[in-house]
Amino acid sequence: MTTDSSDSDDALLVRVGRGEPQAMREMVARKLPRMVALGVRFLGRRSEAEEVAQEVFLRVWKQAADWQPGQARFDTWLHRVAMNLCYDRLRGRHDEATDDALDDAPDPGPAPDEALQAAQRGARLAAALKALPTRQREALVLQYYQELSNQEAATVMGVTVEALESLLSRARRALRAQLQPGGDLRNEKP
């Protein structure tokens, strides 16, 4: 993200801290899609991801007045809160089957066979991501899906950039190994 977006996040957060409902609506409109996407990638269930996002924004509303600009980037804090809430939910699970893991599958267009193939690729990729060790999956999701820089992702995870790059390298190797038999996902974004 650019500095301009950080500055506008800080300004918006000040308004949220003053209790301005319109500022909170703007914050939700700006950040909700990324928080839900993060939750879906970790939890595999859109409904749970939406609940996590709701809790994230409740915490923003409650803690905005105490925010200290300059101590940490708001986006970094926001991602960390969302990931912690996802981990809390994952710890509470008992290997239940996911009911809407494919909600995030891309819409390939009008051809039904293309839609089926895209859904199958999405399911394979989701299963391969789920099979990764937690820290490797976290690194991939933050960098590829949340589009954070290596420095930002490392900060969210509480590791060095070198440690993040090591996690990413191991995760990519593991995904290639898991997805190679079909061969059709090797060139897709992990």
C-alpha positions, 0 to 999 in steps of 0.5 A: 500500500502507498503512503497516501493510503496510510495517511488517509487511513490514519485520518479516517481512523481519527474520525472513527475515534471521534465517534463519527458513524459516516467515518466507520461506514467509509472504513468498512467500505474500504477494508471489508473486502480484504478482511473477508477475503483473508478470512475465507482463505484461512477459514474456508467458509464465507459465513465465518469470514464475514463474522470475523470481519464483523468482529474486526470492525467492532474492535476498530470502532472500540479502539480507534480513540486510543490509536497512536499514529506512527507506532504501527501501520493501521493496515498491519494491525488490522490484518493481525487482528483478523488473523488472530480471530481466524486462528481462534476459530480454527482452534475451536474446530473439530475437523468439520467439513467446509460447506462453502469453501468454493464461494470465492471461486472465479466466474469464468464466463458463460461456458459450463465446462469452463466453470466446472474446471475453474471450480475444480482448480479452485477446490484443489488449490484450496485443499492444497493451501489448507494442507500447508503448515499454518505459518506457510499458509499465512505467509502465502495468503498475506503476500499473494492474496492480501498483496502485502509487501514482504516487509508488511507481511513479515511485520504482521507475522512478527518475523524477519523478512528473511524468515518470511521469504523462507516460509514462502519458498517452502510453501511454494515448493509444497504447493508445487509438489501437491498440485503437480500430478494434474499439472494444470495449476502450476502456473496459477497464482498460489 
